[in-house]
Amino acid sequence: MLPTLRQLQYLKLLAQHGSFSRAAEAAHVTQPTLSAGVQELEKILGAPMVDRNRAGVILTAAGAEAVARAGAILAQAEDLVQACRSAGQPLEGRLRLGVIPTIAPFLLPAALPVLRSRFPKLRLFLREDMTQRLITDLKAGALDITLIALPYDVSGLEWAHVSHDELLAAFPAGHPLAQTPTVTSGAMEAETLILLEDGHCLRDHALSACGLGPQKPTHEEGFAATSLATLVQMVGSGLGVTLLPAMAVEAGLARAAQVAVRPLKPGEASREIVVAWRAGSTRAKEGRLLARMFADVGALAASAAA
């Protein structure tokens, strides 16, 4: 006898909420119904899934393994349902899209009206978060597609290219390097380099562009920003220099600040913007459609800014 999808869903919700009452509420069933479903699952699998106590529930080793596998199974089942409902009609119905914060405010304002116009039956749910959490939720089935930047570990995922986004050097307006047409990575390394806080993939991209390792102590002890907007203000105030994505600069991020922007030599420091989905997902066709649409919008925005 095999577990049912409903039983696996009960276990997943129980792991997420830590109590039978909250899990039952999330599943829209009574607590006895959810408890009975978990007990039946334990009988089928031949091992206890949770330890029950007054403080709540804790997954056993077998339960943790079951939850990890249940996430993938439920994601595949949901892909199947969505594929059947939208057969021959891509980008209809619900789509849960995750976007990193160093892309979302600069690409989405132009892209969302185009997406709404081309695919009027699409119900889009957006989530902005750091790359690691987006990929974790993508693999667990909590997201359908993500818009992220490479290089990053995307094992278990498939992806489609959107664009290459150049990284540009940014300085206080009166800085000596602002007087040069291009900047070397060596010149950047000699300055006080301000980056986004740990967890943002752009931090690692910037360090790599300057030939620096992510664990360099001098940069761990310095300033770090929580957003690109804060980063620009810090640079404009004379606290240091940084690297900014070209898409953010083209969108006007540095326009109001006292900041000068210059390309890096040899102009090859960049990140790759991609649309990613679970390997083998039925969302692959939609992912490629989105990638082409984002590429078209990005090219138009870059052309308008030039």
DAFEN-V425928 format. One line per field, one symbol per residue. ss: DSSP state (2 for helix, 1 for strand, 0 for the rest). phi: phi as a letter, one per 20 degrees, with the letter a starting at -180 (. if undefined). burial: 1 if it has 24 or more other ideal C-beta (glycine too) atoms within 12 Angstrom, else 0. A space follows every 50 residues. Layout:
# DAFEN-V425928
ss=???
phi=???
burial=???
This chain:
# DAFEN-V425928
ss=00002222222222222002222222200022222222222222200001 11100111102222222222222222222222222000000011111110 22222222222222222200011111110022222222220000111111 00000011111111111111110002222001102222200010110000 22222222200000002222000110022222222200001111122222 00000000111111000001111111110000022222222222222222 222220
phi=.dfefffffgffffffembfffffffemcffgffffffffffffembfec eebffpccffffffffffffgfffffffgffffffdgmcflcmfcddecf fecgfddfgeefffffffcfefdeddcdafggfffgfffenfcebcdccd fafdfncdbcfdaedfedfccggefgffedfcceffffffefedcffgoe ffgffffffemdefdfgfefeefbdebfffgfffffenercbdcfgffff engefeeecdccfeeemdfbcdecdcbfgnffegffffffffffffffff ffffff
burial=00100111111111110011001100100000011011001100100011 00000010100010011001111111011001100100011010111111 11111111011101100010010101111110111011111111111111 01010011111111111111110010110000101011101011111001 11111111110100000010001110111111111100111111111111 10110010111111000011111111110011111111111111101110 110000
